[in-house]
Every structure is written in C-alpha cells, then in structure tokens.
Amino acid sequence: MSDKHLLKSRLCLCLIILAHLLHAMAEEPALQTRGENEKQSDETLLQSDETLEHHQRVKRGWVWNQFFVLEEYTGSEPLYVGKLHSDMDRGDGSIKYILSGEGAGTMFTIDDNTGDIHAIQRLDREVKAQYILRAQALQRRTGMPLEPESEFIVKIQDINDNEPQFLDGPYTASVPEMSVIGTSVLQLTATDADDPTYGNSARVVYSILHGQPYFSVEPRTGIIRVTLPNMDREAKEHYEVIIQAKDMAGQLGGLAGTTTVNITLSDVNDNPPKFAQKLYQMSVPESSPVGSIVGRVRAKDLDEGINAEMRYTIIDGDGRDTFDISTDPTNQVGIITIRKPLDFEGKKSYTLKVEGANTQLDHRFLRMGPFSDVTIIHISVEDVDEPPQFDSKFYYVEVPEDVAIGTIFQTVSAKDLDVSNNSVRYSIERNSDPGRYFYIDITSGALMTARPLDREEVSWHNITVMAMEMNNPTQIGSVSVTVKVIDVNDNPPELAKYYEAFVCENTKAGQLIQTVTAVDLDDPLGGQHFYYSLAPEAANNPNFTLRDNQDNTAWIVTRRGGFSQKEWSIYYLPILISDGEQPVHSSTSTLTIRVCSCDTEGNVMSCTAEAYTLPVSLSRGALIAILACIFVLLVMILLILSLRSQRKKPYLTDAEENVHENIVRYDDEGGGEQDTEAFDIAAMWNPRESQVVKFRQDMVPEIESLSRYVPQNYMGDSNVHGYVLAKLYEADVDPCAAPYDSLQTYAYEGEGSVADSLSSLQSVTTNTDHDYDYLSDWGPRFKKLSDMYGVSEMDNALW
C-alpha cells in the first residue's frame, strides 16, 4: 500500500476512537437523567394521570438542540450519532420514538425503543454541512403523541479530506523581457473545499516546485514575481513554472494541489537591426520601365512586431535621383525601384548608400544602440537592344491644301542608340493613315504627299511613323506626326440656302423684297468677306437691283412698280458672289422671284406661276390622252434599258460582279490553244498605244478613260518619288485604266491541242528521262523548246 492509503487508515482509526469517546461523554448525562427520572417517577405518573384526566397541557419532559458527527466515517457498523430519551420512558417499551426530516430513514435511523440515532450512510460535509431532523415520542399502544414534536440539528464536523485546487489552471502569463527583479507576473488563487472556520484544513500556502531561479511565488498571496534580471527573449522565450498550494498552513500531513503556469517573455526593442552584407551587387536592364523593382535588401532585427519595424532610406550615392527605396510592411524589406529611365549608353552603373533604422525606439534601451545600420548597393545597368529613338518626341507640321503630290513637307530622323548602331528603315503605320494621303521614304524618312489634300474634307491628320532596325525587325520605334492642313482659297462662295422671294403686284419702286447671305467652305485668317453684284447679263435689269451692304449680306430691291401676274409671274435674277481672298473665286446663283397678289397690308394672298397654268380650253379627255402618252413612253424607256442591261450582262454564275474582272467558268473542258473566243486578248493592251478606244468584251464602259499623260516636265524632274506617286494616284482614280483582269477557269485540260496534255503531274511516276523529240512536231511555235530540249542530229552522230 502507498503512504497515502496508510495515512487514511490511521486517520480512520483516530476517528473511531474519537467517536467512542464522544459516545461515552453522551452516556453520562443520560444516566444522570435516568436516575432523576426514577426518583420523580411517582410525580411524573401523577402528572400523567392528571394530564389524561383533566386534558391539561403536557409539560415537555426532554429538550434537544443539536448533534455533532464527523464526516467520512468508513467503519463497518453504523455510526452512532446520539440518543433521544423522554422523561416518560420507563424502559418498558411502551414509548415509541420516531424520526423525520432531512435524511430520516435514508441517512439516519432511530431505534424506536431506545431512541438511539445512527448514521447509515457516509457523510460528507462538502456535500451537506448539516441536517435538520424532527423527533417525537408516541404511545406505542395507542400511537398518541406523549410530547410535542421537537426539532434538532445534526451538524457534520469537517476533517481535512480535500486538497487545494486551482480551478482556472493551467495558466498563461507574459512579462516583458529585461524586467527588473520583483516584477509581478501573475497572482494565483487555490480553493480548498474544507471548512475554513474549523482548524487549518482550508488554510493554504503557496510554493514553487519548478521555475527557479527565474521566478518565485509569495507563500500567502500566490503572486508570482521575477527573480532573475535581464532575461532575454531572444535567448529563451517560454518558461514553465509549477506552483503548489498546500493546506494545514503547509504543515506535515496537509494536502496539496499543483498547477502549471506558462510564462512568455514579451518583446521589447533591445536589438538594433543589422544588414547581412556590407555590399550588395544588383543589375537591371536599361529597358526596364520606371517603377520596376531592381532588388530587395533586408536588415535583420531579432525583435518582433512593432519593435522590428524598419524604415529604409538612400542617404548617399550617385543614384539617389535615379532610384527609390521603399519599405514593405509585411516582411520589413527594402524594395529598390527605378525612379528615372535608364540608359546604358549614358551611365553603366550606380552606387547607393542605404540605411535601415527602427521606427519604434524604447528610451530605456537607447544605450544598446544605435538602432540603425548602413550598407552599400552597387547597381549595374545591362545593355538591351532598344528600338530606334526619334530625335523628337512628336512632330507638328502645317501643309497647305494645294500642295502638289510628291512634295516633301517634313523629314523625320531616328537612330539606333545601341552600340551596334544598326541602320533604320521608315514606314507609316497604315491604320493611322487609312486614306493613304502620305508616303515616307524608306531610307531618308522624308514625308511627302501621295494624294491631294483637302482641308474642307480632312483638316487634321495624325499619322504614326515607325522606324525599324534592319538587323532586328522586332525593334520598332514610333513617333506621332500631326499634320495640319492649311486653308487656301479654292472654293467659291454661294448662297447660304435656296432663296425664293415674292413681290406684290402693288409694290412700289425701291422696296426691299429679299435679303441674301452667302457661305464659303474656305476659312481665311481674316474672316469671310463677300462681294455681291448682279451677273453681267442682268446688270441692266429694269425690274430689280442689288445693293451690297458690305456686311456679307445684300438686298434685292425693286426698280419699278406695277407688277402683274398676267404679264409675268416669275422672274429669275442671277446674282454674282465673289470672295476677297487671292486667288479670287466667284459663283453665280439664281434668285427666283414670284409675283403675288397681296392685300393692302402687304400680306401674300396667292401666287400662281404661269408655267403651271393650264389653258381654260383644255378638256378632260385631252388631259387623259396626254397622261396615256407619257405612260407609254415610260414603258418603252424601261424596256430599252432592260434589253441593254441584258446585253451587257456577262456569263457569270456568281452573284458578285466586279468591273475589273472577267470570270468565265465552263462545266466542260476548254478548247486549248485553238479556243480564241474565250476572251479578247486586245483587252490586255494599253489604250494609250492605240488610237482607237477599246471597250471591254463583257461590259462596254459608259465612261471613257479619264487617264491622261503626266506632263513631260515630270519626266525630266529629279523627284522620282513624286512622279511615281502621281502616276499611282492617276491609276487609282481612273476606273477604266488598263490593264483589265481576265481570269479563265478550267476544270479539265483541253483536248483540242496537238500537244495534248501539258501536265507534269504524271512525270513523277517514272524515273526514265523524257523524250522531247516530239516538240519538233508541234510546229514553229515550239521550235525554241525543241532546240533547247530536243536531241540534235549532231549529238546522235557523236553517240
């Protein structure tokens, strides 16, 4: 058996002895009570008789207060608690004792003859400290109560049977590193279930079993304190401390309980940062854009959290303006980025002096500083094959709209700045010039016009010029060229709208009947200024005159009065309008003036043109005949047009028709060289070499060729580009220019030729040499081939 079991056995023996002593002490007053009862038996009986006879109040013959019983009895016999005895009990068994209340019958029993009370269950004060019971003496024969019911208490006396317990354990706590001796860490409290008012069973003292010499505990308060100075978290962070709580004031035989306290040293900023190297080597391609990451550096700090937060700065070096450094808050590294564009040809390397410093300083540990460190970073710029660079970031050019085709208006220049210095070729990005207005010389970069410019159509052109390295076509640089088309006076002014004036029959001479204005598509620098006058053929018009107001407007004024619809209902007045720019442009517009009937206030009542007045004598039948004739005429015109379109329509099975293509398809084999009716070979001739105008076989053109020879001064001009561009533009705008396209499609080879099949597809099936003697049999057309591939008689003689 263990020592603990031996201790419990000894304790139980002591309790049994103590119980017997208490029982003996309780018997002595009971004997005295019993003797006194015998001396006064007669008096008691007398009183009982008187009570029964006169039904008077019965005097209580016993008084009961409380019993005391030790807990945790482990004997085999029921534990004697106490004895109930009435003065009326003569020991003849005529009185019966009964017990009721808490635990009666389950925890406690009573001998109904003797009144002895025993505990039949194990009692535990920590479960229930006392029991309230009621006792009564009854006449056994009649069951009538001899005395009133009396209440008493059985109190359970405590023994030291519960060890102290840490109800909240195990515990965790933290204390800053480098704390001074005596710094409080945590206060523990142990609970003992024993009675604190009885003895020392619940008096607890604390002691430390594990965790010295770093920590200690106060015996009475349970406060854990630091007992070792300068504890370093970076050396050891976690500590396990075992605390014991013992009752009986720590005396021998007391019960004890333990708990574990896990103590962590929290960090303070007591370690300065340190770079792993004093010199770092980095490299970056010169083509890296601004903001690109070059590399990362890190100053290691043994602290953690805010105590390890860093701030990196460039404090010196020739790259302070070219590079930046920032701090990554996640892992506290310094990120070096590009601040300005790099150029290997300009500068090949940079040096940076970088400092890393803590942002959160603890003044208690400044003596352990400085809390910063410095390193050197050497950055090498790598050469990269870069695209050509233009000498300007953009170009702005003003070109007059009447510039001749092929005129050079700007020259761009780009260079390969790499060491190889490759030659450059220029081109125009076609999406930026969809109208193909411009052309650039591939070697010189000269920009010239390829089509006539029209400011009124497109006033601004934004084209992109590309420069490509000859040895590396993937390297392409580009620049934007903005072309502003300058206005020249190339459009005549005209009336702003269609004017139709009226004049009343009762109008007098000199009356204003219409104000006209003009517009001009041109936009001169000094603004528009128009001059109005009557056309020369109407200069002496007797009916109307024109007055120029010198503000780009003009008045139409009557020269006479007395107009009459019957005499003349419509007048046409030609007006000459000219602009004020050089060269001067003018146009003639016609103003229609109707003669109308007006009331006395000048309001128009009716205007009837003579051209639309029907004769009064025209009958309805004549009108129907005229309309029928017009209808028949229209039908004939439509029929003629339909026949002409059927005659011009080619033998095409496709829905699409192309003016420049003549596609003929056959479902049978062609006739070979004997087929001379498939197409007209004359359609391939240049019209300029024939005096007769040629028409296409499948569709006769309705518009003759607009092509014309370029003047001879172009031929003598050294500007070859201009000449070629002019010819190209001429061919593009001429819809009838030769050559025409003629496409013949055959599904099979023809059979009408004496040469039979000319296909070489079957020649690969044999490995023998071909005999070309048959070429001489094909006639003079194949004599050249026969001389080249045939076998001559001289060769036969040699062999």
GUSEVEX-985924 format. One record per residue (C-alpha): residue in one letter; x, y, z. Coordinates in steps of 0.2 Angstrom, whole numbers, padded with zeros to 4 digits, always signed. Last residue first. Layout:
BEGIN
AXYZ/...
// end
This chain:
BEGIN
W+0135+0044-0649/L+0143+0058-0658/A+0132+0056-0673/N+0116+0057-0662/D+0123+0073-0654/M+0125+0080-0671/E+0107+0075-0676/S+0100+0086-0662/V+0091+0079-0647/G+0077+0090-0641/Y+0077+0100-0625/M+0083+0118-0630/D+0081+0117-0649/S+0064+0109-0647/L+0059+0122-0634/K+0064+0136-0647/K+0054+0127-0661/F+0038+0126-0651/R+0029+0139-0661/P+0036+0133-0677/G+0026+0117-0677/W+0022+0104-0664/D+0032+0090-0672/S+0048+0097-0666/L+0042+0096-0649/Y+0040+0077-0651/D+0059+0075-0649/Y+0057+0079-0631/D+0060+0061-0624/H+0059+0062-0605/D+0072+0053-0595/T+0066+0037-0586/N+0061+0038-0567/T+0043+0037-0570/T+0028+0042-0559/V+0034+0059-0557/S+0030+0064-0575/Q+0011+0061-0572/L+0009+0078-0563/S+0018+0087-0577/S+0003+0092-0586/L+0005+0098-0604/S-0009+0086-0610/D-0012+0085-0629/A+0001+0095-0639/V-0010+0095-0654/S-0022+0105-0644/G-0041+0102-0645/E-0042+0091-0629/G-0042+0104-0616/E-0037+0101-0598/Y-0050+0100-0585/A-0060+0111-0573/Y-0055+0127-0582/T-0056+0144-0575/Q-0051+0159-0586/L-0047+0176-0577/S-0046+0192-0587/D-0041+0207-0577/Y-0040+0223-0587/P-0024+0233-0589/A-0029+0246-0592/A-0037+0262-0584/C-0056+0262-0585/P-0060+0267-0566/D-0046+0280-0566/V-0044+0286-0548/D-0031+0273-0543/A-0021+0274-0559/E-0019+0293-0558/Y-0014+0291-0539/L-0001+0279-0544/K+0006+0290-0558/A+0007+0305-0546/L+0016+0294-0533/V+0028+0288-0546/Y+0032+0306-0552/G+0034+0312-0534/H+0045+0298-0529/V+0056+0301-0545/N+0059+0319-0540/S+0073+0323-0552/D+0061+0331-0564/G+0063+0327-0583/M+0049+0315-0584/Y+0038+0327-0573/N+0041+0341-0585/Q+0033+0330-0598/P+0015+0332-0591/V+0008+0316-0585/Y-0002+0308-0598/R-0021+0306-0596/S-0032+0294-0588/L-0050+0298-0589/S-0054+0283-0599/E-0072+0284-0607/I-0087+0282-0596/E-0101+0270-0601/P-0089+0255-0601/V-0095+0241-0613/M-0096+0226-0602/D-0091+0208-0607/Q-0079+0212-0621/R-0071+0228-0613/F-0070+0243-0624/K-0055+0249-0633/V-0054+0267-0639/V-0045+0268-0656/Q-0028+0277-0657/S-0019+0263-0648/E-0004+0263-0638/R-0013+0274-0624/P-0026+0261-0623/N-0013+0248-0616/W-0017+0231-0622/M-0024+0217-0611/A-0042+0219-0618/A-0035+0215-0635/I-0033+0197-0629/D-0052+0195-0631/F-0058+0181-0621/A-0064+0163-0623/E-0067+0165-0642/T-0049+0160-0647/D-0050+0142-0642/Q-0037+0133-0653/E-0025+0135-0639/G-0034+0123-0628/G-0053+0120-0631/G-0059+0120-0613/E-0066+0105-0605/D-0084+0106-0599/D-0093+0115-0585/Y-0085+0131-0590/R-0082+0146-0580/V-0079+0164-0586/I-0073+0177-0574/N-0070+0195-0582/E-0063+0206-0568/H-0061+0224-0567/V-0079+0229-0566/N-0083+0216-0552/E-0099+0207-0552/E-0105+0197-0537/A-0119+0185-0538/D-0109+0171-0546/T-0114+0162-0562/L-0107+0174-0574/Y-0110+0175-0592/P-0108+0194-0593/K-0123+0206-0593/K-0121+0220-0606/R-0134+0213-0617/Q-0146+0210-0603/S-0143+0228-0597/R-0147+0235-0614/L-0163+0225-0615/S-0169+0232-0598/L-0165+0250-0603/I-0175+0248-0619/L-0190+0241-0609/L-0189+0254-0596/I-0189+0268-0610/M-0204+0260-0618/V-0214+0259-0603/L-0210+0277-0599/L-0216+0282-0616/V-0232+0273-0614/F-0236+0281-0598/I-0232+0299-0605/C-0244+0295-0619/A-0258+0290-0608/L-0255+0306-0597/I-0258+0316-0613/A-0273+0307-0618/I-0281+0309-0601/L-0278+0328-0602/A-0286+0329-0619/G-0301+0319-0612/R-0303+0331-0598/S-0303+0346-0609/L-0290+0360-0612/S-0300+0377-0616/V-0295+0385-0600/P-0277+0383-0603/L-0267+0376-0589/T-0257+0387-0578/Y-0241+0379-0571/A-0228+0389-0581/E-0238+0405-0577/A-0234+0403-0559/T-0249+0407-0547/C-0245+0416-0531/S-0260+0420-0520/M-0264+0431-0505/V-0247+0437-0499/N-0248+0450-0485/G-0243+0468-0490/E-0255+0477-0479/T-0267+0482-0493/D-0269+0464-0498/C-0256+0455-0509/S-0257+0446-0526/C-0241+0438-0530/V-0227+0440-0542/R-0213+0426-0539/I-0195+0430-0538/T-0182+0415-0540/L-0164+0420-0536/T-0151+0412-0546/S-0133+0409-0540/T-0117+0414-0549/S-0100+0409-0542/S-0084+0418-0538/H-0066+0414-0533/V-0052+0427-0531/P-0035+0420-0530/Q-0032+0428-0518/E-0045+0431-0505/G-0060+0444-0505/D-0074+0432-0510/S-0086+0434-0525/I-0105+0432-0527/L-0114+0436-0544/I-0133+0435-0543/P-0144+0430-0557/L-0162+0436-0555/Y-0176+0424-0562/Y-0193+0432-0563/I-0209+0423-0561/S-0227+0429-0564/W-0226+0439-0580/E-0240+0449-0589/K-0254+0441-0580/Q-0246+0441-0563/S-0244+0460-0564/F-0230+0471-0557/G-0234+0489-0556/G-0219+0496-0548/R-0201+0499-0553/R-0183+0496-0548/T-0187+0484-0534/V-0174+0480-0521/I-0164+0464-0518/W-0153+0467-0503/A-0136+0460-0499/T-0127+0452-0485/N-0108+0449-0481/D-0108+0465-0471/Q-0104+0477-0485/N-0122+0480-0488/D-0121+0476-0507/R-0137+0483-0515/L-0145+0473-0529/T-0157+0479-0542/F-0174+0473-0549/N-0186+0476-0563/P-0176+0485-0577/N-0161+0473-0576/N-0146+0482-0583/A-0133+0472-0575/A-0143+0456-0578/E-0131+0448-0591/P-0116+0454-0581/A-0122+0445-0566/L-0129+0456-0552/S-0117+0461-0538/Y-0112+0454-0521/Y-0095+0455-0513/F-0091+0443-0499/H-0079+0444-0484/Q-0075+0429-0473/G-0063+0430-0459/G-0045+0437-0459/L-0037+0420-0457/P-0047+0413-0472/D-0059+0398-0469/D-0064+0391-0485/L-0081+0382-0487/D-0089+0399-0491/V-0106+0404-0487/A-0118+0418-0494/T-0132+0429-0487/V-0147+0436-0496/T-0160+0449-0490/Q-0176+0449-0500/I-0191+0461-0506/L-0184+0478-0501/Q-0195+0492-0510/G-0186+0505-0521/A-0200+0506-0534/K-0218+0502-0527/T-0226+0485-0524/N-0244+0484-0529/E-0242+0467-0538/C-0233+0461-0523/V-0215+0454-0525/F-0210+0436-0519/A-0194+0429-0515/E-0187+0411-0517/Y-0170+0408-0509/Y-0161+0392-0509/K-0148+0392-0495/A-0132+0401-0490/L-0129+0407-0507/E-0113+0403-0514/P-0094+0407-0511/P-0081+0399-0522/N-0069+0386-0515/D-0050+0385-0518/N-0044+0399-0506/V-0031+0390-0497/D-0033+0383-0480/I-0018+0375-0470/V-0019+0356-0467/K-0012+0352-0450/V-0001+0337-0450/T+0002+0329-0433/V+0016+0317-0433/S+0017+0304-0419/V+0033+0294-0416/S+0037+0275-0417/G+0051+0264-0413/I+0052+0246-0419/Q+0064+0233-0413/T+0057+0216-0419/P+0065+0219-0436/N+0082+0216-0429/N+0096+0218-0442/M+0087+0232-0452/E+0081+0241-0436/M+0063+0248-0438/A+0057+0266-0438/M+0038+0269-0437/V+0029+0285-0442/T+0012+0287-0434/I-0001+0298-0443/N-0012+0311-0436/H-0020+0321-0450/W-0030+0337-0447/S-0042+0347-0459/V-0050+0332-0468/E-0063+0336-0481/E-0063+0355-0481/R-0045+0355-0479/D-0042+0345-0495/L-0026+0336-0498/P-0022+0329-0515/R-0014+0311-0513/A+0003+0304-0510/T+0010+0319-0500/M+0028+0318-0494/L+0037+0313-0478/A+0056+0311-0480/G+0062+0297-0468/S+0079+0296-0478/T+0079+0277-0480/I+0061+0271-0483/D+0055+0287-0490/I+0038+0291-0482/Y+0021+0292-0491/F+0005+0302-0486/Y-0013+0303-0490/R-0016+0284-0489/G-0034+0287-0484/P-0032+0275-0469/D-0017+0284-0462/S-0016+0280-0444/N-0021+0262-0448/R-0007+0261-0461/E+0008+0264-0448/I+0019+0273-0460/S+0037+0267-0463/Y+0055+0270-0460/R+0071+0259-0461/V+0085+0261-0449/S+0103+0256-0449/N+0110+0247-0434/N+0121+0257-0421/S+0129+0241-0414/V+0132+0250-0398/D+0114+0254-0395/L+0107+0272-0399/D+0099+0266-0415/K+0094+0282-0423/A+0078+0291-0429/S+0075+0305-0441/V+0059+0313-0448/T+0059+0324-0463/Q+0044+0335-0466/F+0035+0343-0481/I+0041+0333-0496/T+0030+0337-0511/G+0025+0321-0520/I+0008+0327-0525/A+0007+0346-0526/V+0002+0356-0511/D-0015+0364-0513/E-0020+0360-0495/P-0006+0370-0487/V+0004+0359-0475/E+0007+0364-0457/V+0018+0351-0447/Y+0019+0346-0429/Y+0031+0332-0424/F+0032+0322-0409/K+0045+0316-0396/S+0059+0322-0407/D+0076+0315-0412/F+0067+0298-0415/Q+0074+0283-0405/P+0077+0267-0413/P+0071+0251-0403/E+0082+0245-0389/D+0094+0230-0390/V+0097+0230-0371/D+0113+0234-0361/E+0113+0230-0343/V+0114+0243-0330/S+0124+0238-0315/I+0118+0243-0297/H+0131+0243-0282/I+0122+0244-0265/I+0132+0249-0250/T+0125+0245-0232/V+0121+0255-0217/D+0113+0250-0200/S+0101+0258-0187/F+0096+0256-0169/P+0112+0264-0162/G+0110+0257-0149/M+0111+0247-0133/R+0111+0263-0123/L+0095+0268-0131/F+0087+0253-0121/R+0076+0263-0109/H+0071+0275-0122/D+0062+0262-0132/L+0063+0266-0151/Q+0049+0262-0164/T+0054+0266-0181/N+0070+0255-0182/A+0083+0260-0195/G+0089+0254-0212/E+0101+0265-0221/V+0106+0263-0239/K+0121+0270-0248/L+0118+0268-0267/T+0131+0266-0281/Y+0126+0267-0300/S+0132+0259-0315/K+0133+0260-0335/K+0128+0278-0337/G+0123+0286-0354/E+0125+0272-0366/F+0116+0260-0354/D+0102+0272-0352/L+0090+0271-0338/P+0073+0280-0336/K+0070+0288-0319/R+0064+0282-0302/I+0068+0264-0304/T+0064+0253-0288/I+0073+0247-0273/I+0062+0237-0261/G+0068+0237-0243/V+0062+0223-0233/Q+0051+0223-0217/N+0041+0207-0221/T+0024+0214-0222/P+0027+0232-0221/D+0037+0233-0237/T+0048+0248-0235/S+0053+0259-0250/I+0068+0263-0260/D+0070+0275-0275/F+0082+0275-0289/T+0088+0288-0302/D+0090+0304-0291/R+0099+0295-0277/G+0110+0285-0289/D+0126+0294-0287/G+0127+0289-0268/D+0121+0295-0251/I+0107+0293-0238/I+0095+0281-0248/T+0082+0277-0235/Y+0074+0261-0227/R+0062+0262-0212/M+0060+0246-0202/E+0048+0239-0190/A+0056+0226-0178/N+0049+0233-0162/I+0032+0234-0170/G+0031+0216-0170/E+0047+0206-0167/D+0065+0209-0161/L+0080+0200-0168/D+0081+0213-0182/K+0089+0208-0199/A+0091+0222-0211/R+0084+0217-0228/V+0088+0221-0246/R+0077+0219-0261/G+0081+0221-0280/V+0078+0232-0295/I+0059+0233-0295/S+0051+0242-0309/G+0043+0259-0306/V+0050+0267-0322/P+0051+0255-0336/S+0065+0242-0338/S+0074+0244-0354/E+0091+0248-0346/P+0091+0230-0340/V+0094+0229-0321/S+0109+0223-0311/M+0112+0221-0292/Q+0128+0218-0281/Y+0126+0221-0262/L+0140+0227-0250/K+0140+0227-0231/Q+0131+0211-0230/A+0119+0203-0218/F+0112+0220-0213/K+0110+0223-0195/P+0095+0230-0185/P+0097+0235-0167/N+0091+0224-0153/D+0083+0230-0137/N+0066+0234-0144/V+0055+0225-0131/D+0047+0208-0134/S+0036+0198-0122/L+0043+0184-0112/T+0031+0170-0111/I+0026+0162-0094/N+0016+0145-0094/V+0010+0142-0077/T+0006+0124-0072/T-0004+0119-0057/T-0002+0109-0041/G-0013+0103-0026/A-0008+0099-0009/L-0015+0090+0007/G-0008+0093+0024/G+0001+0080+0034/L+0016+0090+0038/Q+0012+0108+0040/G+0009+0120+0025/A-0004+0130+0033/M-0014+0114+0035/D-0017+0116+0016/K-0004+0116+0002/A-0004+0125-0014/Q+0010+0121-0027/I+0016+0131-0042/I+0024+0123-0057/V+0033+0136-0069/E+0036+0133-0087/Y+0046+0146-0096/H+0045+0152-0115/E+0056+0165-0124/K+0074+0160-0121/A+0089+0168-0129/E+0079+0181-0140/R+0068+0184-0125/D+0082+0189-0114/M+0080+0189-0095/N+0090+0204-0089/P+0087+0201-0070/L+0082+0185-0061/T+0068+0184-0048/V+0053+0189-0057/R+0037+0188-0047/I+0022+0176-0045/I+0009+0182-0033/G+0001+0167-0023/T-0004+0179-0008/R+0002+0169+0007/P+0018+0160+0001/E+0023+0173-0012/V+0029+0165-0028/S+0046+0165-0036/F+0053+0166-0054/Y+0069+0164-0064/P+0079+0154-0052/Q+0068+0144-0051/G+0054+0138-0062/H+0048+0121-0054/L+0041+0117-0037/I+0036+0135-0032/S+0027+0137-0015/Y+0010+0143-0010/V+0001+0142+0007/V-0017+0137+0010/R-0028+0137+0026/A-0043+0127+0022/S-0040+0112+0035/N-0032+0124+0047/G-0045+0121+0061/Y-0063+0124+0058/T-0069+0141+0051/P-0061+0137+0034/D-0072+0122+0032/D-0064+0111+0018/A-0067+0114-0001/D-0050+0122-0003/T-0048+0135-0017/A-0031+0140-0024/T-0028+0158-0030/L-0014+0163-0042/Q-0007+0181-0045/L+0003+0184-0061/V+0019+0192-0067/S+0024+0205-0054/T+0041+0212-0057/G+0052+0209-0041/I+0068+0209-0050/V+0069+0220-0065/S+0061+0216-0082/M+0073+0213-0097/E+0059+0204-0106/P+0042+0210-0104/V+0031+0198-0094/S+0018+0186-0100/A+0005+0174-0092/T-0003+0158-0096/Y-0012+0147-0083/P-0016+0129-0081/G-0027+0131-0072/D-0043+0141-0068/L-0049+0130-0053/F-0033+0129-0044/Q-0037+0116-0031/P-0032+0114-0013/E-0034+0096-0006/N-0050+0090+0002/D-0051+0077+0016/N-0046+0088+0031/I-0060+0084+0043/D-0076+0094+0045/Q-0089+0091+0058/I-0106+0087+0051/K-0120+0096+0061/V-0136+0086+0066/I-0149+0099+0070/F-0165+0097+0081/E-0183+0099+0080/S-0196+0093+0094/E-0213+0086+0091/P-0225+0089+0105/E-0225+0076+0119/L-0234+0060+0123/P-0240+0058+0105/M-0254+0045+0103/G-0250+0029+0094/T-0262+0020+0105/R-0251+0005+0111/R-0234+0013+0107/Q-0238+0029+0115/L-0228+0041+0104/A-0211+0051+0107/Q-0206+0063+0093/A-0191+0068+0084/R-0188+0081+0070/L-0172+0082+0059/I-0162+0097+0051/Y-0147+0090+0043/Q-0130+0099+0042/A-0115+0103+0031/K-0121+0094+0015/V-0109+0089+0000/E-0093+0097+0007/R-0098+0090+0024/D-0098+0072+0018/L-0107+0059+0027/R-0106+0040+0023/Q-0123+0032+0025/I-0131+0023+0040/A-0129+0036+0053/H-0136+0031+0069/I-0149+0038+0082/D-0153+0028+0098/G-0170+0032+0104/T-0171+0015+0115/N-0187+0008+0108/D-0189+0016+0091/D-0171+0014+0087/I-0168+0028+0076/T-0161+0029+0058/F-0151+0042+0048/M-0146+0044+0030/T-0160+0036+0022/G-0173+0034+0035/A-0173+0052+0040/G-0161+0061+0028/E-0169+0078+0031/G-0184+0077+0042/S-0192+0063+0052/L-0188+0052+0067/I-0200+0041+0078/Y-0198+0035+0096/K-0210+0023+0103/I-0215+0023+0121/S-0222+0007+0130/G-0206-0002+0129/D-0205-0005+0147/G-0190+0007+0149/R-0199+0019+0160/D-0200+0032+0146/M-0210+0047+0152/D-0194+0058+0154/S-0191+0056+0136/H-0175+0050+0128/L-0167+0053+0111/K-0149+0046+0109/G-0134+0052+0098/V-0125+0050+0082/Y-0118+0032+0082/L-0110+0027+0066/P-0117+0012+0058/E-0105-0003+0059/S-0092-0007+0045/G-0082+0009+0048/T-0078+0022+0035/Y-0084+0038+0043/E-0081+0052+0031/E-0088+0066+0041/L-0088+0068+0060/V-0105+0070+0069/F-0111+0084+0080/F-0128+0083+0087/Q-0140+0098+0091/N-0154+0105+0102/W-0165+0093+0112/V-0176+0096+0127/W-0184+0082+0136/G-0200+0080+0148/R-0211+0093+0139/K-0225+0098+0151/V-0242+0092+0144/R-0256+0105+0143/Q-0271+0099+0153/H-0284+0086+0147/H-0290+0085+0166/E-0289+0066+0167/L-0276+0062+0155/T-0265+0076+0161/E-0269+0072+0179/D-0264+0054+0176/S-0248+0060+0168/Q-0244+0072+0182/L-0246+0058+0194/L-0235+0047+0184/T-0222+0060+0183/E-0223+0063+0202/D-0222+0045+0205/S-0207+0043+0194/Q-0198+0058+0201/K-0184+0047+0209/E-0184+0036+0194/N-0182+0051+0182/E-0168+0058+0192/G-0158+0042+0189/R-0162+0042+0170/T-0156+0060+0168/Q-0140+0055+0177/L-0138+0040+0166/A-0141+0051+0150/P-0128+0064+0156/E-0115+0050+0157/E-0120+0042+0140/A-0115+0057+0130/M-0097+0058+0136/A-0096+0039+0132/H-0102+0042+0114/L-0090+0056+0112/L-0076+0045+0117/H-0082+0031+0106/A-0082+0044+0091/L-0064+0049+0095/I-0058+0032+0095/I-0067+0029+0078/L-0060+0045+0071/C-0042+0040+0076/L-0044+0024+0067/C-0050+0032+0051/L-0035+0044+0051/R-0023+0029+0053/S-0031+0021+0038/K-0030+0037+0028/L-0012+0039+0031/L-0008+0021+0026/H-0018+0024+0010/K-0007+0039+0006/D+0009+0031+0010/S+0006+0018-0003/M+0000+0000+0000/
// end
